[in-house]
Amino acid sequence: MTTILEERTELSFYTQYSQFYICDKTADMDKTDEFWSDEAFTMRLADQNGVLGIGTECYGPVKGEINFLCQSPTTVEFADFDHVVEGDLEISSGILQIQDCPNGAVEFEKELPLGNYRVRIYSINLGSVDGDEGNDYYRIEVWRGQPLGKKLLKEYKNH
């Protein structure tokens, strides 16, 4: 069985503090002190009330893509990726957004049916980052699915 790609969009935007957000449009963006916990930093994925924080290797420029799938991905071989993580995002407004940090500027927006979505982030070329920039790349896959919590599928160890 192959994964059926419904839609793919290239992403290129500027963010700060080595992070950006994937969220429900009406999510409360006031994050608690526990949002970027030690576990979230290790996973490069924070979550809270309709917001996923995505940790990036670079400080500012983000290059990547977002793919909306008709079913869960069948990719199970992670050899080509540095870091892979996935989590849940509840869409209650009908609109998924990608926002920069710290301004909350909407960099991408898509209407979706209400419900829970699984979001998988593949991080690539993390070792290319020198200072604030590099050739790091983030492939995001989104599909409808039952809540399964956060999962660290492959960890990048930059030491």
Secondary structure, DSSP 4 states (H G I P E B T S, - for coil): ----EEEEEEEEEE-STTEEEEEETT------TTTT-HHHHHHTEEEETTEEEEE-SSSSEEEEEEEEESS-------TT-SEEEEEEEEESSSEEEEE-TTT--EEEEEE--SEEEEEEEEEE-GGG-BTTB---EEEEEEEE------EEEE-----
